[in-house]
Amino acid sequence: MTFSGWATIVLFAVILTALAMPLGSYMAKVYTGKRVFLSPLLGGPERALYAILRVDPKQQQDWKAYAKSLLFFSLAGWLLLYAILRTQNAFFVPHALNPLGYHPAPWNVTFNTVSSFVTNTNWQYYSGETTMSYLSQMIGLTVQNWLSAATGIVVAVALIRGIVGRSGKGLGNFWGDMVRTVLYLLGPISVIGALVLVSQGVIENFTTYLTAHTITGLTQTIAMGPVASQEVIKELGTNGGGFFNVNSAHPFENPTAFTNLFEMLLVLLIPASLVFAYGRMTGNRRQGIAIYTTMIVMFLGAVTVAYIAEAHGSPAQHAAGLHTHVISGSGGGNMEGKEQRFGIAGSALFDVVTTVTSCGAVNSAIESFTGIGGAVPFANLSASEVIFGGVGTGLYSILLYVLLAVFIGGLMVGRTPEWLGKKIEAREIKLAGLGILITPLAALFCTAMATASKGGRASISDLSVGPQGFSETFYAYLSQANNNGSAFAGYTGFIQPNAGNLGSHGVTFADLLGGFDMLFARFAPILFALAVAGSLAGKRVSPAGLGTMRTDNSTFVVLLIGVIVLVGALTFFPALLLGPIVQGLTGHLY
Amino acid sequence: MRRDILTSVIAIVVFTILLGLVYPLFITGVSQVAFPGNANGQKIYVNGKLVGSKLIGQSFSSPVIGKNGKPEEKEEELVTEPDAKYFQSRPSATEGGAYNAASSTFSNRGPNDKATEEADAENIKAYLELNTPYDPTLTVARIPVDAVNTSGSNLDPEISQANAWIQAHRIAAKRGLSLSTVNGLISKYTDSRGLGFSGEPGVNVLELNLALDRLTRGK
């Protein structure tokens, strides 16, 4: 460990908080229909979009209507993306947009990929530079990077409206919220962010792959593409699907230590700001600060563990005789699968940033993390991505936990639980409970299926013997259920002997199980969150009395952390024991 | 219901045009005008010939010439050996030969895998064989981890300073330069931490090797 390593971690948290507060206020204005400084510029396009879609953003939808619009829109996106990916070498595709003449990937891998991008998961069995044409990357995957992110955000906004609503059942208008999210929030940050990335070395072009003749007489083919425009929304929308196979470890996606910081900030920016927006919209900023505190405490805890574990080095390194402590000119540690420019701290921090959120981008190989270092992303996923979480998904998930904590707190003091003046009753608790448990259920069910069946074990990497094989499988379905998309990348669902998909085939079992895992664990919790919103929206608000449990002080923060840890630990501990914990406790090699 | 379907269809088409065509083409246009070098991958040319990208690591090995005068091949891959007069990059395990930038990949070596230990041990042996003749005090305890662990992308363009300082002994001897000249070049091509505090300093191997060639040719 080094001073600069710790400084990176602390300064990152400070910069994040400083940026998230003002952006939270801005978002609260955007979603309550107030004018913002971009209104003069974007008001015109906004009205034009409403006219083209023939929607009235002021028309209120109840939770069922809101959910219906959301589901149909997601379905339309799914079908279009499937069509685009399966026709990437069709006659109507211009050569310049598929310069290497790549064939489409097989149906089963495409099913997995499409489900993955529509659900904001961005799990990738394929490798970008050997599978996707520029056209597929651009009008297929990039578009879903935007839309799946916006979908998550509007659900969180609708839930907040339900919580604070005082006028009937309306949760807002899905189409209006989508348009405003794209134009006022994702749009400006993406355009500026993409140009910042290019200015630091991220590529953005449509030229064919380069052929270099090296000074020692070898040839090197270098993949190209419109990377920056996708990279920025990949991080900002907590999508995480890499343009290239190695994602943000690739120097063309993440060329310097500065872009590494910048990309991490993009990932956490919206999830963190939404928490402050929530405080603003409830009319009590302390509500937002309490949740933010909960998140940042758990976040820093996770980073600390990961950094210490990775700086210590791995059993395999020590068995080979390597010394892994800091020496002059080298940061030491477990550098297997890590890039020199990021070092141990930059890799550990990135790993935590992208696994507490549903981003799942990686700048180092999680499979090569030490047992304990690798247990950190496991733990983050086991907490169901509520520590910041995905854009929108994080907030609506933690609000379900808040509901549960309020209920438990209410039971302890023996009063009817109230939340922001609204009585919490059986219906809300049932819905919240289901919303919370559905993701772990999907993850554990799929892991059990995959470990117990021959079809599932076929996906385990040849290298991964013993607990590593189980960790790999468990991580795959846990990550897909949480719509995260990071991977112990040895787990495979796609066999591709040649670039361009000729002669390739998918592993149907892993592709389909994973695809359904993602779709189910994405849309079921969304429906439960919207149902909770609908149920709360119609309730009368009563003034807080003496016995009302407060949800904006430190006692509540402790209670909330306790509930999150308890639910996560109780559901996942047995499975975690079999994989990462065994590996963390042993020096034995398999 | 029909209303929702119709709106969904219009919306997905409109958003696809806006976000899938207008947006990326706009970013590409601005990037190509404002940052043409970066947007196209920081290509490096020597005598008008493309030799690589500043950002993408390379293998500094030479093809082994067989008895028949042609480069040897084994399992359809070129057989190569490290070119001792160049700084060597980190080990790379991309398919189809090291530093294949058309197909980036993780090595996925687990922390408790025997295979990882074996790979490390093999890399340590090779590193010692290459460098100990020029730096007799070198032992496994002094080898920096980056010199024997594969990187994330397996395309890492950089090595640690400690790794470069060890190799400097070999380079100086092979090229008839003084150690301080070589170390001076290393400092010149070291990228410091991001914003002064983030990440680790790293030495760009391709730039360093090209600078060495320019220096020795000038003599």
HADDOCK unambig.tbl for C-alpha pairs under 7 A between the chains (distance, minus, plus):
assign (segid A and resid 4 and name CA) (segid B and resid 197 and name CA) 5.39 0.50 0.50
assign (segid A and resid 4 and name CA) (segid B and resid 198 and name CA) 6.47 0.50 0.50
assign (segid A and resid 7 and name CA) (segid B and resid 197 and name CA) 6.97 0.50 0.50
assign (segid A and resid 8 and name CA) (segid B and resid 197 and name CA) 6.44 0.50 0.50
assign (segid A and resid 8 and name CA) (segid B and resid 198 and name CA) 5.45 0.50 0.50
assign (segid A and resid 53 and name CA) (segid B and resid 7 and name CA) 5.92 0.50 0.50
assign (segid A and resid 53 and name CA) (segid B and resid 10 and name CA) 6.32 0.50 0.50
assign (segid A and resid 53 and name CA) (segid B and resid 11 and name CA) 6.27 0.50 0.50
assign (segid A and resid 69 and name CA) (segid B and resid 4 and name CA) 5.74 0.50 0.50
assign (segid A and resid 72 and name CA) (segid B and resid 4 and name CA) 6.71 0.50 0.50
assign (segid A and resid 72 and name CA) (segid B and resid 5 and name CA) 6.22 0.50 0.50
assign (segid A and resid 72 and name CA) (segid B and resid 8 and name CA) 6.22 0.50 0.50
assign (segid A and resid 73 and name CA) (segid B and resid 8 and name CA) 4.69 0.50 0.50
assign (segid A and resid 76 and name CA) (segid B and resid 8 and name CA) 6.25 0.50 0.50
assign (segid A and resid 76 and name CA) (segid B and resid 9 and name CA) 6.22 0.50 0.50
assign (segid A and resid 76 and name CA) (segid B and resid 12 and name CA) 6.69 0.50 0.50
assign (segid A and resid 77 and name CA) (segid B and resid 12 and name CA) 6.18 0.50 0.50
assign (segid A and resid 129 and name CA) (segid B and resid 102 and name CA) 6.75 0.50 0.50
assign (segid A and resid 129 and name CA) (segid B and resid 103 and name CA) 6.43 0.50 0.50
assign (segid A and resid 130 and name CA) (segid B and resid 103 and name CA) 6.49 0.50 0.50
assign (segid A and resid 138 and name CA) (segid B and resid 20 and name CA) 5.33 0.50 0.50
assign (segid A and resid 139 and name CA) (segid B and resid 16 and name CA) 6.17 0.50 0.50
assign (segid A and resid 139 and name CA) (segid B and resid 20 and name CA) 3.91 0.50 0.50
assign (segid A and resid 139 and name CA) (segid B and resid 21 and name CA) 6.33 0.50 0.50
assign (segid A and resid 142 and name CA) (segid B and resid 20 and name CA) 6.36 0.50 0.50
assign (segid A and resid 143 and name CA) (segid B and resid 16 and name CA) 5.95 0.50 0.50
assign (segid A and resid 143 and name CA) (segid B and resid 19 and name CA) 5.60 0.50 0.50
assign (segid A and resid 143 and name CA) (segid B and resid 20 and name CA) 5.38 0.50 0.50
assign (segid A and resid 195 and name CA) (segid B and resid 31 and name CA) 6.79 0.50 0.50
assign (segid A and resid 198 and name CA) (segid B and resid 31 and name CA) 6.68 0.50 0.50
assign (segid A and resid 198 and name CA) (segid B and resid 35 and name CA) 6.97 0.50 0.50
assign (segid A and resid 198 and name CA) (segid B and resid 38 and name CA) 6.25 0.50 0.50
assign (segid A and resid 198 and name CA) (segid B and resid 39 and name CA) 6.01 0.50 0.50
assign (segid A and resid 199 and name CA) (segid B and resid 35 and name CA) 6.24 0.50 0.50
assign (segid A and resid 199 and name CA) (segid B and resid 38 and name CA) 6.70 0.50 0.50
assign (segid A and resid 201 and name CA) (segid B and resid 38 and name CA) 4.71 0.50 0.50
assign (segid A and resid 201 and name CA) (segid B and resid 39 and name CA) 6.78 0.50 0.50
assign (segid A and resid 202 and name CA) (segid B and resid 38 and name CA) 6.62 0.50 0.50
assign (segid A and resid 202 and name CA) (segid B and resid 39 and name CA) 6.50 0.50 0.50
assign (segid A and resid 203 and name CA) (segid B and resid 38 and name CA) 6.04 0.50 0.50
assign (segid A and resid 203 and name CA) (segid B and resid 39 and name CA) 4.12 0.50 0.50
assign (segid A and resid 203 and name CA) (segid B and resid 40 and name CA) 5.69 0.50 0.50
assign (segid A and resid 203 and name CA) (segid B and resid 41 and name CA) 5.58 0.50 0.50
assign (segid A and resid 204 and name CA) (segid B and resid 28 and name CA) 5.64 0.50 0.50
assign (segid A and resid 204 and name CA) (segid B and resid 31 and name CA) 6.89 0.50 0.50
assign (segid A and resid 204 and name CA) (segid B and resid 39 and name CA) 4.72 0.50 0.50
assign (segid A and resid 204 and name CA) (segid B and resid 40 and name CA) 6.62 0.50 0.50
assign (segid A and resid 205 and name CA) (segid B and resid 28 and name CA) 6.19 0.50 0.50
assign (segid A and resid 205 and name CA) (segid B and resid 39 and name CA) 6.23 0.50 0.50
assign (segid A and resid 205 and name CA) (segid B and resid 40 and name CA) 6.15 0.50 0.50
assign (segid A and resid 212 and name CA) (segid B and resid 50 and name CA) 5.12 0.50 0.50
assign (segid A and resid 212 and name CA) (segid B and resid 51 and name CA) 4.87 0.50 0.50
assign (segid A and resid 212 and name CA) (segid B and resid 52 and name CA) 5.15 0.50 0.50
assign (segid A and resid 213 and name CA) (segid B and resid 50 and name CA) 6.26 0.50 0.50
assign (segid A and resid 213 and name CA) (segid B and resid 51 and name CA) 4.90 0.50 0.50
assign (segid A and resid 214 and name CA) (segid B and resid 51 and name CA) 4.71 0.50 0.50
assign (segid A and resid 214 and name CA) (segid B and resid 52 and name CA) 6.49 0.50 0.50
assign (segid A and resid 215 and name CA) (segid B and resid 51 and name CA) 6.53 0.50 0.50
assign (segid A and resid 216 and name CA) (segid B and resid 60 and name CA) 5.88 0.50 0.50
assign (segid A and resid 216 and name CA) (segid B and resid 61 and name CA) 6.10 0.50 0.50
assign (segid A and resid 216 and name CA) (segid B and resid 62 and name CA) 5.22 0.50 0.50
assign (segid A and resid 217 and name CA) (segid B and resid 62 and name CA) 6.09 0.50 0.50
assign (segid A and resid 218 and name CA) (segid B and resid 62 and name CA) 6.87 0.50 0.50
assign (segid A and resid 220 and name CA) (segid B and resid 100 and name CA) 6.42 0.50 0.50
assign (segid A and resid 220 and name CA) (segid B and resid 101 and name CA) 6.72 0.50 0.50
assign (segid A and resid 221 and name CA) (segid B and resid 100 and name CA) 6.77 0.50 0.50
assign (segid A and resid 221 and name CA) (segid B and resid 101 and name CA) 5.72 0.50 0.50
assign (segid A and resid 221 and name CA) (segid B and resid 102 and name CA) 5.39 0.50 0.50
assign (segid A and resid 222 and name CA) (segid B and resid 101 and name CA) 4.66 0.50 0.50
assign (segid A and resid 222 and name CA) (segid B and resid 102 and name CA) 5.09 0.50 0.50
assign (segid A and resid 223 and name CA) (segid B and resid 101 and name CA) 6.15 0.50 0.50
assign (segid A and resid 223 and name CA) (segid B and resid 102 and name CA) 4.89 0.50 0.50
assign (segid A and resid 229 and name CA) (segid B and resid 24 and name CA) 5.56 0.50 0.50
assign (segid A and resid 229 and name CA) (segid B and resid 27 and name CA) 6.41 0.50 0.50
assign (segid A and resid 245 and name CA) (segid B and resid 104 and name CA) 5.82 0.50 0.50
assign (segid A and resid 245 and name CA) (segid B and resid 105 and name CA) 6.10 0.50 0.50
assign (segid A and resid 246 and name CA) (segid B and resid 104 and name CA) 5.97 0.50 0.50
assign (segid A and resid 246 and name CA) (segid B and resid 105 and name CA) 5.58 0.50 0.50
assign (segid A and resid 246 and name CA) (segid B and resid 106 and name CA) 6.39 0.50 0.50
assign (segid A and resid 246 and name CA) (segid B and resid 153 and name CA) 5.48 0.50 0.50
assign (segid A and resid 249 and name CA) (segid B and resid 152 and name CA) 5.68 0.50 0.50
assign (segid A and resid 249 and name CA) (segid B and resid 153 and name CA) 5.18 0.50 0.50
assign (segid A and resid 250 and name CA) (segid B and resid 153 and name CA) 5.25 0.50 0.50
assign (segid A and resid 251 and name CA) (segid B and resid 55 and name CA) 5.84 0.50 0.50
assign (segid A and resid 251 and name CA) (segid B and resid 56 and name CA) 6.47 0.50 0.50
assign (segid A and resid 255 and name CA) (segid B and resid 55 and name CA) 6.86 0.50 0.50
assign (segid A and resid 257 and name CA) (segid B and resid 193 and name CA) 6.76 0.50 0.50
assign (segid A and resid 257 and name CA) (segid B and resid 194 and name CA) 4.79 0.50 0.50
assign (segid A and resid 257 and name CA) (segid B and resid 198 and name CA) 6.07 0.50 0.50
assign (segid A and resid 257 and name CA) (segid B and resid 199 and name CA) 5.26 0.50 0.50
assign (segid A and resid 258 and name CA) (segid B and resid 194 and name CA) 4.82 0.50 0.50
assign (segid A and resid 258 and name CA) (segid B and resid 195 and name CA) 6.64 0.50 0.50
assign (segid A and resid 314 and name CA) (segid B and resid 111 and name CA) 5.30 0.50 0.50
assign (segid A and resid 315 and name CA) (segid B and resid 111 and name CA) 6.22 0.50 0.50
assign (segid A and resid 315 and name CA) (segid B and resid 112 and name CA) 5.91 0.50 0.50
assign (segid A and resid 316 and name CA) (segid B and resid 111 and name CA) 5.68 0.50 0.50
assign (segid A and resid 316 and name CA) (segid B and resid 112 and name CA) 5.59 0.50 0.50
assign (segid A and resid 316 and name CA) (segid B and resid 113 and name CA) 6.53 0.50 0.50
assign (segid A and resid 316 and name CA) (segid B and resid 114 and name CA) 6.92 0.50 0.50
assign (segid A and resid 316 and name CA) (segid B and resid 116 and name CA) 5.95 0.50 0.50
assign (segid A and resid 316 and name CA) (segid B and resid 117 and name CA) 4.67 0.50 0.50
assign (segid A and resid 317 and name CA) (segid B and resid 117 and name CA) 6.16 0.50 0.50
assign (segid A and resid 317 and name CA) (segid B and resid 120 and name CA) 6.86 0.50 0.50
assign (segid A and resid 319 and name CA) (segid B and resid 117 and name CA) 6.46 0.50 0.50
assign (segid A and resid 320 and name CA) (segid B and resid 117 and name CA) 5.41 0.50 0.50
assign (segid A and resid 320 and name CA) (segid B and resid 120 and name CA) 6.21 0.50 0.50
assign (segid A and resid 320 and name CA) (segid B and resid 121 and name CA) 5.34 0.50 0.50
assign (segid A and resid 321 and name CA) (segid B and resid 140 and name CA) 6.71 0.50 0.50
assign (segid A and resid 322 and name CA) (segid B and resid 140 and name CA) 6.35 0.50 0.50
assign (segid A and resid 322 and name CA) (segid B and resid 141 and name CA) 6.02 0.50 0.50
assign (segid A and resid 323 and name CA) (segid B and resid 141 and name CA) 5.49 0.50 0.50
assign (segid A and resid 324 and name CA) (segid B and resid 145 and name CA) 6.60 0.50 0.50
assign (segid A and resid 328 and name CA) (segid B and resid 162 and name CA) 6.57 0.50 0.50
assign (segid A and resid 329 and name CA) (segid B and resid 160 and name CA) 6.32 0.50 0.50
assign (segid A and resid 329 and name CA) (segid B and resid 161 and name CA) 4.68 0.50 0.50
assign (segid A and resid 329 and name CA) (segid B and resid 162 and name CA) 4.34 0.50 0.50
assign (segid A and resid 330 and name CA) (segid B and resid 144 and name CA) 6.24 0.50 0.50
assign (segid A and resid 330 and name CA) (segid B and resid 160 and name CA) 5.72 0.50 0.50
assign (segid A and resid 330 and name CA) (segid B and resid 161 and name CA) 6.49 0.50 0.50
assign (segid A and resid 330 and name CA) (segid B and resid 162 and name CA) 5.58 0.50 0.50
assign (segid A and resid 332 and name CA) (segid B and resid 144 and name CA) 6.67 0.50 0.50
assign (segid A and resid 332 and name CA) (segid B and resid 145 and name CA) 5.86 0.50 0.50
assign (segid A and resid 335 and name CA) (segid B and resid 145 and name CA) 6.19 0.50 0.50
assign (segid A and resid 335 and name CA) (segid B and resid 146 and name CA) 5.92 0.50 0.50
assign (segid A and resid 335 and name CA) (segid B and resid 149 and name CA) 5.95 0.50 0.50
assign (segid A and resid 336 and name CA) (segid B and resid 149 and name CA) 4.65 0.50 0.50
assign (segid A and resid 336 and name CA) (segid B and resid 150 and name CA) 5.39 0.50 0.50
assign (segid A and resid 336 and name CA) (segid B and resid 151 and name CA) 5.98 0.50 0.50
assign (segid A and resid 337 and name CA) (segid B and resid 106 and name CA) 6.72 0.50 0.50
assign (segid A and resid 337 and name CA) (segid B and resid 107 and name CA) 6.92 0.50 0.50
assign (segid A and resid 337 and name CA) (segid B and resid 150 and name CA) 5.76 0.50 0.50
assign (segid A and resid 337 and name CA) (segid B and resid 151 and name CA) 4.42 0.50 0.50
assign (segid A and resid 337 and name CA) (segid B and resid 152 and name CA) 3.85 0.50 0.50
assign (segid A and resid 338 and name CA) (segid B and resid 151 and name CA) 4.75 0.50 0.50
assign (segid A and resid 338 and name CA) (segid B and resid 152 and name CA) 4.46 0.50 0.50
assign (segid A and resid 339 and name CA) (segid B and resid 151 and name CA) 5.15 0.50 0.50
assign (segid A and resid 339 and name CA) (segid B and resid 152 and name CA) 5.50 0.50 0.50
assign (segid A and resid 339 and name CA) (segid B and resid 156 and name CA) 6.16 0.50 0.50
assign (segid A and resid 340 and name CA) (segid B and resid 158 and name CA) 6.22 0.50 0.50
assign (segid A and resid 340 and name CA) (segid B and resid 159 and name CA) 6.32 0.50 0.50
assign (segid A and resid 340 and name CA) (segid B and resid 160 and name CA) 6.64 0.50 0.50
assign (segid A and resid 340 and name CA) (segid B and resid 200 and name CA) 6.43 0.50 0.50
assign (segid A and resid 340 and name CA) (segid B and resid 202 and name CA) 6.24 0.50 0.50
assign (segid A and resid 341 and name CA) (segid B and resid 199 and name CA) 5.61 0.50 0.50
assign (segid A and resid 341 and name CA) (segid B and resid 200 and name CA) 5.21 0.50 0.50
assign (segid A and resid 341 and name CA) (segid B and resid 201 and name CA) 6.36 0.50 0.50
assign (segid A and resid 341 and name CA) (segid B and resid 202 and name CA) 5.93 0.50 0.50
assign (segid A and resid 342 and name CA) (segid B and resid 199 and name CA) 4.26 0.50 0.50
assign (segid A and resid 342 and name CA) (segid B and resid 200 and name CA) 5.87 0.50 0.50
assign (segid A and resid 343 and name CA) (segid B and resid 199 and name CA) 5.24 0.50 0.50
assign (segid A and resid 343 and name CA) (segid B and resid 200 and name CA) 5.15 0.50 0.50
assign (segid A and resid 345 and name CA) (segid B and resid 199 and name CA) 6.99 0.50 0.50
assign (segid A and resid 346 and name CA) (segid B and resid 199 and name CA) 5.55 0.50 0.50
assign (segid A and resid 363 and name CA) (segid B and resid 152 and name CA) 6.86 0.50 0.50
assign (segid A and resid 364 and name CA) (segid B and resid 152 and name CA) 4.71 0.50 0.50
assign (segid A and resid 365 and name CA) (segid B and resid 106 and name CA) 6.23 0.50 0.50
assign (segid A and resid 365 and name CA) (segid B and resid 108 and name CA) 6.50 0.50 0.50
assign (segid A and resid 365 and name CA) (segid B and resid 152 and name CA) 5.59 0.50 0.50
assign (segid A and resid 367 and name CA) (segid B and resid 108 and name CA) 5.42 0.50 0.50
assign (segid A and resid 367 and name CA) (segid B and resid 109 and name CA) 6.72 0.50 0.50
assign (segid A and resid 367 and name CA) (segid B and resid 110 and name CA) 5.71 0.50 0.50
assign (segid A and resid 368 and name CA) (segid B and resid 108 and name CA) 5.77 0.50 0.50
assign (segid A and resid 368 and name CA) (segid B and resid 109 and name CA) 5.30 0.50 0.50
assign (segid A and resid 368 and name CA) (segid B and resid 110 and name CA) 4.56 0.50 0.50
assign (segid A and resid 368 and name CA) (segid B and resid 111 and name CA) 5.54 0.50 0.50
assign (segid A and resid 369 and name CA) (segid B and resid 111 and name CA) 6.31 0.50 0.50
assign (segid A and resid 370 and name CA) (segid B and resid 111 and name CA) 5.14 0.50 0.50
assign (segid A and resid 371 and name CA) (segid B and resid 111 and name CA) 6.83 0.50 0.50
assign (segid A and resid 489 and name CA) (segid B and resid 108 and name CA) 6.51 0.50 0.50
assign (segid A and resid 490 and name CA) (segid B and resid 108 and name CA) 5.87 0.50 0.50
assign (segid A and resid 583 and name CA) (segid B and resid 112 and name CA) 6.80 0.50 0.50
assign (segid A and resid 588 and name CA) (segid B and resid 112 and name CA) 6.66 0.50 0.50
assign (segid A and resid 589 and name CA) (segid B and resid 112 and name CA) 4.75 0.50 0.50
assign (segid A and resid 589 and name CA) (segid B and resid 113 and name CA) 5.18 0.50 0.50
assign (segid A and resid 589 and name CA) (segid B and resid 114 and name CA) 5.27 0.50 0.50
assign (segid A and resid 590 and name CA) (segid B and resid 112 and name CA) 6.26 0.50 0.50
assign (segid A and resid 590 and name CA) (segid B and resid 113 and name CA) 5.05 0.50 0.50
assign (segid A and resid 590 and name CA) (segid B and resid 114 and name CA) 5.52 0.50 0.50
